[in-house]
Amino acid sequence: MFVYEKRLQYPIKIQNSNPALAKIIISQYGGPHGELGASLRYLSQRYSMPYPELKAILTDIGTEELSHLEMVGTIVYQLTRNLTPQQIKEAGFDTYFVDHTTGVYPVAASGAPFNADMFAVTGDTIADLNEDLSAEQKARLTYDNILRFADDPDVRDPIKFLREREIVHFQRFGEGLRILTDKLDSKNFYAFNPSFDKP
């Protein structure tokens, strides 16, 4: 069960519109390494995790990724509110605007809409945890790239916060992989479904 607190994990108060920057940042909403895919990946993987500690890590991080999705959506919204037609056209935001006006839609910076093919859920504990480690590094890299284009401190501060959380998540998944490694040996990899083990 989830409990929703009506506040952002980190405050966002962007004063200046910037649709060109919003077009880049929206990739962390619905792009290939974004928060929507991360939350769905972790909350889906948790069901097949054989150990309660691993389920807890995935549930904690998957839930936090939902709050990051809310933060990214807030950033995009605040960067695109009160735009004039001229600002929309000059920023190259017109192609997005035609389909979504200033609604926050899950899409990559390239314009490709969100697709569940962007994330993996294999049911294999080792494969999934390694996927998660990689996903957190890709998300961190995307935030690094966003910071290269953002000079407004109102935008940079929450993006830096989100970047730091990706590093923490990477460390927690590393901890999860160590927990798994300590519990596994050559005979019990599929301990949660022994029929897969063949003598």
C-alpha positions as a Markdown table, in Angstrom:
| # | Residue | x | y | z |
|---|---|---|---|---|
| 1 | Met | 0.0 | 0.0 | 0.0 |
| 2 | Phe | 1.3 | 3.5 | -0.8 |
| 3 | Val | 0.8 | 6.6 | 1.2 |
| 4 | Tyr | 0.9 | 9.9 | -0.8 |
| 5 | Glu | 2.3 | 12.9 | 0.9 |
| 6 | Lys | 1.1 | 16.1 | -0.9 |
| 7 | Arg | 4.6 | 17.6 | -1.2 |
| 8 | Leu | 7.5 | 17.1 | -3.5 |
| 9 | Gln | 10.6 | 15.3 | -2.2 |
| 10 | Tyr | 12.6 | 18.4 | -3.1 |
| 11 | Pro | 11.1 | 21.9 | -3.6 |
| 12 | Ile | 10.7 | 23.2 | -7.1 |
| 13 | Lys | 10.1 | 26.9 | -7.8 |
| 14 | Ile | 11.2 | 27.8 | -11.3 |
| 15 | Gln | 10.7 | 31.5 | -12.1 |
| 16 | Asn | 11.6 | 31.7 | -15.8 |
| 17 | Ser | 10.0 | 29.8 | -18.7 |
| 18 | Asn | 12.3 | 27.8 | -20.9 |
| 19 | Pro | 10.6 | 25.4 | -23.3 |
| 20 | Ala | 13.8 | 24.4 | -25.0 |
| 21 | Leu | 15.2 | 23.1 | -21.7 |
| 22 | Ala | 11.8 | 21.5 | -20.9 |
| 23 | Lys | 12.1 | 19.6 | -24.2 |
| 24 | Ile | 15.4 | 18.1 | -23.0 |
| 25 | Ile | 14.4 | 17.4 | -19.4 |
| 26 | Ile | 11.2 | 15.6 | -20.4 |
| 27 | Ser | 13.4 | 12.7 | -21.3 |
| 28 | Gln | 13.7 | 11.9 | -17.6 |
| 29 | Tyr | 9.9 | 11.7 | -17.5 |
| 30 | Gly | 9.3 | 9.2 | -20.3 |
| 31 | Gly | 12.6 | 8.7 | -22.0 |
| 32 | Pro | 14.7 | 5.5 | -22.2 |
| 33 | His | 16.4 | 6.1 | -18.9 |
| 34 | Gly | 13.7 | 8.1 | -17.2 |
| 35 | Glu | 11.8 | 7.9 | -14.0 |
| 36 | Leu | 8.6 | 6.3 | -15.4 |
| 37 | Gly | 10.5 | 3.3 | -16.7 |
| 38 | Ala | 12.6 | 3.0 | -13.5 |
| 39 | Ser | 9.5 | 3.0 | -11.2 |
| 40 | Leu | 7.7 | 0.4 | -13.3 |
| 41 | Arg | 10.9 | -1.7 | -13.6 |
| 42 | Tyr | 11.6 | -1.9 | -9.9 |
| 43 | Leu | 8.0 | -2.3 | -8.8 |
| 44 | Ser | 7.5 | -5.1 | -11.3 |
| 45 | Gln | 10.8 | -6.9 | -10.5 |
| 46 | Arg | 10.0 | -7.1 | -6.8 |
| 47 | Tyr | 7.4 | -9.9 | -7.2 |
| 48 | Ser | 10.0 | -12.5 | -8.3 |
| 49 | Met | 12.7 | -11.5 | -5.9 |
| 50 | Pro | 13.3 | -14.6 | -3.7 |
| 51 | Tyr | 14.4 | -12.7 | -0.5 |
| 52 | Pro | 12.5 | -10.2 | 1.5 |
| 53 | Glu | 15.5 | -7.8 | 1.8 |
| 54 | Leu | 15.6 | -7.6 | -2.0 |
| 55 | Lys | 11.8 | -7.0 | -2.3 |
| 56 | Ala | 12.2 | -4.2 | 0.2 |
| 57 | Ile | 15.0 | -2.5 | -1.7 |
| 58 | Leu | 13.0 | -2.7 | -5.0 |
| 59 | Thr | 9.8 | -1.4 | -3.3 |
| 60 | Asp | 11.6 | 1.5 | -1.6 |
| 61 | Ile | 13.4 | 2.6 | -4.7 |
| 62 | Gly | 10.5 | 2.0 | -7.1 |
| 63 | Thr | 8.3 | 4.1 | -4.8 |
| 64 | Glu | 10.9 | 6.9 | -4.7 |
| 65 | Glu | 11.2 | 6.8 | -8.5 |
| 66 | Leu | 7.4 | 7.7 | -8.6 |
| 67 | Ser | 8.2 | 10.8 | -6.5 |
| 68 | His | 11.0 | 11.6 | -9.0 |
| 69 | Leu | 8.6 | 11.3 | -11.8 |
| 70 | Glu | 6.4 | 13.9 | -10.1 |
| 71 | Met | 9.4 | 16.2 | -9.6 |
| 72 | Val | 10.4 | 15.9 | -13.3 |
| 73 | Gly | 6.8 | 16.6 | -14.4 |
| 74 | Thr | 6.7 | 19.6 | -12.1 |
| 75 | Ile | 10.0 | 21.0 | -13.6 |
| 76 | Val | 8.7 | 20.5 | -17.2 |
| 77 | Tyr | 5.3 | 22.1 | -16.3 |
| 78 | Gln | 7.0 | 25.1 | -14.6 |
| 79 | Leu | 9.3 | 25.6 | -17.6 |
| 80 | Thr | 6.4 | 25.7 | -20.0 |
| 81 | Arg | 3.7 | 27.6 | -18.2 |
| 82 | Asn | 2.6 | 31.0 | -19.6 |
| 83 | Leu | 4.4 | 30.6 | -23.0 |
| 84 | Thr | 3.7 | 32.9 | -25.9 |
| 85 | Pro | 3.3 | 31.5 | -29.4 |
| 86 | Gln | 6.6 | 33.2 | -30.3 |
| 87 | Gln | 8.5 | 31.5 | -27.4 |
| 88 | Ile | 7.0 | 28.1 | -28.4 |
| 89 | Lys | 8.2 | 28.5 | -32.0 |
| 90 | Glu | 11.6 | 30.0 | -31.2 |
| 91 | Ala | 12.4 | 27.2 | -28.8 |
| 92 | Gly | 11.5 | 24.4 | -31.2 |
| 93 | Phe | 8.7 | 23.4 | -28.8 |
| 94 | Asp | 6.0 | 23.7 | -31.5 |
| 95 | Thr | 6.2 | 20.1 | -32.6 |
| 96 | Tyr | 5.5 | 18.9 | -29.0 |
| 97 | Phe | 2.9 | 21.7 | -28.5 |
| 98 | Val | 0.9 | 20.7 | -31.5 |
| 99 | Asp | 0.2 | 17.3 | -29.9 |
| 100 | His | 0.2 | 18.0 | -26.2 |
| 101 | Thr | 0.0 | 21.8 | -25.7 |
| 102 | Thr | 1.9 | 22.2 | -22.4 |
| 103 | Gly | 0.6 | 18.9 | -20.9 |
| 104 | Val | 3.3 | 16.7 | -19.5 |
| 105 | Tyr | 3.5 | 13.6 | -21.7 |
| 106 | Pro | 5.9 | 10.7 | -21.3 |
| 107 | Val | 8.3 | 11.2 | -24.2 |
| 108 | Ala | 12.0 | 11.2 | -24.8 |
| 109 | Ala | 13.9 | 14.3 | -25.7 |
| 110 | Ser | 14.1 | 12.8 | -29.2 |
| 111 | Gly | 10.3 | 12.8 | -29.4 |
| 112 | Ala | 9.8 | 9.0 | -29.1 |
| 113 | Pro | 6.9 | 8.3 | -26.7 |
| 114 | Phe | 7.4 | 6.1 | -23.7 |
| 115 | Asn | 7.4 | 2.4 | -24.4 |
| 116 | Ala | 7.6 | -0.5 | -22.0 |
| 117 | Asp | 10.3 | -2.0 | -24.2 |
| 118 | Met | 12.6 | 0.5 | -22.5 |
| 119 | Phe | 13.0 | -1.6 | -19.4 |
| 120 | Ala | 13.6 | -5.3 | -18.5 |
| 121 | Val | 12.0 | -7.6 | -16.0 |
| 122 | Thr | 13.4 | -11.1 | -16.4 |
| 123 | Gly | 12.5 | -12.9 | -13.2 |
| 124 | Asp | 16.2 | -13.8 | -12.9 |
| 125 | Thr | 17.4 | -12.2 | -9.7 |
| 126 | Ile | 21.0 | -11.7 | -10.8 |
| 127 | Ala | 20.0 | -10.4 | -14.3 |
| 128 | Asp | 17.4 | -8.0 | -12.8 |
| 129 | Leu | 19.8 | -6.5 | -10.2 |
| 130 | Asn | 22.5 | -6.0 | -12.8 |
| 131 | Glu | 19.9 | -4.3 | -15.1 |
| 132 | Asp | 19.0 | -2.1 | -12.2 |
| 133 | Leu | 22.6 | -1.1 | -11.5 |
| 134 | Ser | 23.0 | -0.2 | -15.2 |
| 135 | Ala | 19.7 | 1.7 | -15.3 |
| 136 | Glu | 20.8 | 3.9 | -12.3 |
| 137 | Gln | 24.1 | 4.8 | -14.1 |
| 138 | Lys | 22.2 | 5.6 | -17.3 |
| 139 | Ala | 19.8 | 7.9 | -15.4 |
| 140 | Arg | 22.7 | 9.5 | -13.6 |
| 141 | Leu | 24.4 | 10.1 | -17.0 |
| 142 | Thr | 21.2 | 11.7 | -18.4 |
| 143 | Tyr | 21.1 | 14.1 | -15.5 |
| 144 | Asp | 24.7 | 14.9 | -16.1 |
| 145 | Asn | 23.8 | 15.7 | -19.7 |
| 146 | Ile | 20.9 | 17.9 | -18.6 |
| 147 | Leu | 23.1 | 19.8 | -16.3 |
| 148 | Arg | 25.4 | 20.6 | -19.2 |
| 149 | Phe | 22.5 | 22.6 | -20.8 |
| 150 | Ala | 20.9 | 24.1 | -17.7 |
| 151 | Asp | 22.3 | 27.3 | -16.2 |
| 152 | Asp | 19.2 | 28.4 | -14.2 |
| 153 | Pro | 19.8 | 27.6 | -10.5 |
| 154 | Asp | 16.1 | 27.1 | -10.1 |
| 155 | Val | 16.4 | 24.1 | -12.5 |
| 156 | Arg | 19.9 | 23.0 | -11.6 |
| 157 | Asp | 19.3 | 22.5 | -7.9 |
| 158 | Pro | 16.4 | 19.9 | -8.2 |
| 159 | Ile | 18.2 | 18.2 | -11.1 |
| 160 | Lys | 21.4 | 17.9 | -8.9 |
| 161 | Phe | 19.2 | 16.4 | -6.2 |
| 162 | Leu | 17.8 | 13.8 | -8.6 |
| 163 | Arg | 21.2 | 13.0 | -9.9 |
| 164 | Glu | 22.4 | 12.4 | -6.3 |
| 165 | Arg | 19.5 | 10.0 | -5.7 |
| 166 | Glu | 20.5 | 7.9 | -8.7 |
| 167 | Ile | 23.9 | 7.4 | -7.1 |
| 168 | Val | 22.3 | 6.3 | -3.8 |
| 169 | His | 20.0 | 3.9 | -5.7 |
| 170 | Phe | 23.1 | 2.5 | -7.5 |
| 171 | Gln | 24.7 | 1.9 | -4.1 |
| 172 | Arg | 21.5 | 0.2 | -2.7 |
| 173 | Phe | 21.3 | -2.1 | -5.7 |
| 174 | Gly | 25.0 | -3.0 | -5.2 |
| 175 | Glu | 24.1 | -3.8 | -1.6 |
| 176 | Gly | 21.2 | -6.0 | -2.9 |
| 177 | Leu | 23.6 | -7.9 | -5.2 |
| 178 | Arg | 25.9 | -8.5 | -2.3 |
| 179 | Ile | 23.0 | -9.8 | -0.2 |
| 180 | Leu | 22.0 | -12.1 | -3.1 |
| 181 | Thr | 25.6 | -13.4 | -3.6 |
| 182 | Asp | 25.9 | -14.2 | 0.1 |
| 183 | Lys | 22.7 | -16.3 | 0.0 |
| 184 | Leu | 23.4 | -18.2 | -3.3 |
| 185 | Asp | 25.5 | -21.1 | -4.1 |
| 186 | Ser | 25.7 | -23.4 | -7.1 |
| 187 | Lys | 22.7 | -25.4 | -5.9 |
| 188 | Asn | 20.2 | -22.8 | -4.8 |
| 189 | Phe | 20.2 | -20.1 | -7.5 |
| 190 | Tyr | 16.6 | -21.1 | -8.3 |
| 191 | Ala | 15.7 | -21.9 | -4.7 |
| 192 | Phe | 12.4 | -20.1 | -5.1 |
| 193 | Asn | 11.5 | -22.6 | -7.9 |
| 194 | Pro | 13.5 | -25.9 | -7.3 |
| 195 | Ser | 12.0 | -27.6 | -10.4 |
| 196 | Phe | 14.4 | -25.5 | -12.5 |
| 197 | Asp | 17.5 | -27.1 | -10.9 |
| 198 | Lys | 18.5 | -30.3 | -12.7 |
| 199 | Pro | 20.9 | -32.7 | -10.9 |
